[in-house]
């Protein structure tokens, strides 16, 4: 019975789970942000590439 009381009172596992959940949340936020940034950069590079192609053809 003493083992069960100690086991239920031990919060080390709960702390590890909380840190794991925080790390997962940070990872999801980072992936979402990087995905949006990647799309924005892709659009910017495509715009610049198109303008450079037009400039090299003599069209401004």
KAFENSUL-V684662 format. One record per residue. N is the residue number from 1. RES is the residue in one letter. PHI is phi as a letter, one per 40 degrees, with the letter a starting at -180 (999 if undefined). PSI is psi in radians with two decimals (none if undefined). BURIAL is 1 if it has 16 or more other C-alpha atoms within 10 Angstrom, else 0. Layout:
# KAFENSUL-V684662
((N & RES & PHI & PSI & BURIAL) (N & RES & PHI & PSI & BURIAL))
This chain:
# KAFENSUL-V684662
((1 & X & 999 & -0.60 & 0) (2 & X & c & -0.69 & 0) (3 & X & d & -0.74 & 0) (4 & X & c & -0.71 & 0) (5 & X & c & -0.74 & 0) (6 & X & c & -0.72 & 0) (7 & X & c & -0.75 & 0) (8 & X & c & -0.50 & 0) (9 & X & c & -0.34 & 0) (10 & X & c & 2.16 & 0) (11 & X & b & 0.12 & 0) (12 & X & c & -0.72 & 0) (13 & X & c & -0.68 & 0) (14 & X & c & -0.68 & 0) (15 & X & c & -0.74 & 0) (16 & X & c & -0.70 & 0) (17 & X & c & -0.71 & 0) (18 & X & c & -0.77 & 0) (19 & X & c & -0.66 & 0) (20 & X & c & -0.74 & 0) (21 & X & c & -0.69 & 0) (22 & X & c & -0.76 & 0) (23 & X & c & -0.71 & 0) (24 & X & c & -0.71 & 0) (25 & X & c & -0.75 & 0) (26 & X & c & -0.71 & 0) (27 & X & c & -0.76 & 0) (28 & X & c & -0.74 & 0) (29 & X & c & -0.73 & 0) (30 & X & c & -0.76 & 0) (31 & X & c & -0.74 & 0) (32 & X & c & -0.80 & 0) (33 & X & c & -0.77 & 0) (34 & X & c & -0.59 & 0) (35 & X & c & -0.78 & 0) (36 & X & c & -0.70 & 0) (37 & X & c & -0.69 & 0) (38 & X & c & -0.76 & 0) (39 & X & c & -0.71 & 0) (40 & X & c & -0.77 & 0) (41 & X & c & -0.69 & 0) (42 & X & c & -0.76 & 0) (43 & X & c & -0.73 & 0) (44 & X & c & -0.80 & 0) (45 & X & c & -0.67 & 0) (46 & X & c & -0.70 & 0) (47 & X & c & -0.83 & 0) (48 & X & c & -0.72 & 0) (49 & X & c & -0.77 & 0) (50 & X & c & -0.72 & 0) (51 & X & c & -0.66 & 0) (52 & X & c & -0.67 & 0) (53 & X & c & -0.74 & 0) (54 & X & c & -0.69 & 0) (55 & X & c & -0.66 & 0) (56 & X & c & -0.43 & 0) (57 & X & c & -0.13 & 0) (58 & X & g & 0.09 & 0) (59 & X & c & 2.22 & 0) (60 & X & b & none & 0))
